[in-house]
Amino acid sequence: MDVRRILHTGRVVHHNGRPAAGAFVWVATGTAPTPEIAVVSDEKGYFRLALPPGHFEIRARSEGGQEGKAEATAGEEPLHIEIEVSAPD
């Protein structure tokens, strides 16, 4: 079974809007299998993630250990996923 995957873009930022460079980004849960274990954001906090159609929880952890998450429903059109990371409680 060949499942079509769409390349989506996203950005990881800190609570003050600064980019979270080097953050690990991964699919925590989803309604379909995903091919990537994790990706790393670039120096401006941007990342790319290939997802099949479905609903996903995307998580991020910055180099300083701050975490964040976003919900995304992927379809046939590329999404832009914003994740804000903050210090753990």
C-alpha positions in Angstrom: 0.0 0.0 0.0 1.6 3.3 -1.1 0.5 6.2 1.1 1.1 9.6 -0.3 3.1 12.0 2.0 3.0 15.8 1.8 6.0 17.8 2.9 4.9 20.3 5.5 6.8 23.2 7.0 6.9 24.5 10.5 8.7 26.7 13.0 9.7 26.2 16.6 9.9 29.4 18.7 10.3 30.3 22.4 7.5 32.0 24.3 9.1 35.4 23.4 9.1 34.7 19.6 12.8 33.9 19.3 13.6 30.9 17.1 14.4 27.6 18.8 17.4 26.6 16.7 18.4 22.9 16.9 15.1 21.8 18.4 14.1 18.1 17.9 10.6 17.8 16.3 8.7 14.5 16.2 5.2 13.0 15.7 4.1 11.9 19.2 0.7 10.4 18.0 -1.1 10.1 14.8 -3.8 8.3 12.9 -1.3 7.1 10.2 2.3 5.8 10.3 5.0 8.4 9.7 8.3 7.8 8.0 10.6 10.0 10.1 11.6 9.5 13.7 12.6 13.1 14.3 13.8 16.2 12.5 15.9 19.1 13.7 15.0 22.8 13.3 17.4 25.0 11.5 19.1 28.2 12.9 15.8 30.2 12.4 13.6 27.5 14.0 12.2 26.1 10.7 11.7 22.4 10.0 10.1 20.2 7.3 8.2 17.1 8.0 6.6 14.6 5.6 3.2 13.4 6.7 0.5 11.2 5.2 -3.2 12.4 5.5 -4.4 12.2 9.1 -4.4 13.9 12.4 -1.2 14.3 14.4 0.3 15.6 17.6 3.7 17.2 16.8 6.1 17.8 19.7 9.3 19.8 19.9 12.1 20.0 22.5 14.6 22.8 22.3 18.3 22.4 23.1 17.6 23.9 26.5 14.9 21.3 27.3 11.8 23.4 26.8 8.9 21.5 25.2 5.9 22.3 23.2 3.3 20.7 21.0 0.8 21.4 18.2 -2.1 19.5 16.6 -2.1 19.2 12.9 -4.6 17.7 10.4 -2.8 16.9 7.2 -4.5 16.5 3.9 -3.6 17.2 0.3 -2.3 20.7 0.9 0.9 21.6 2.7 0.5 22.9 6.2 2.6 25.4 8.3 2.9 24.1 11.8 3.9 26.5 14.6 5.2 25.1 17.9 5.9 27.3 20.9 8.3 25.8 23.5 8.3 26.8 27.1 10.1 25.8 30.3 8.7 22.7 32.0 6.4 23.2 35.0 
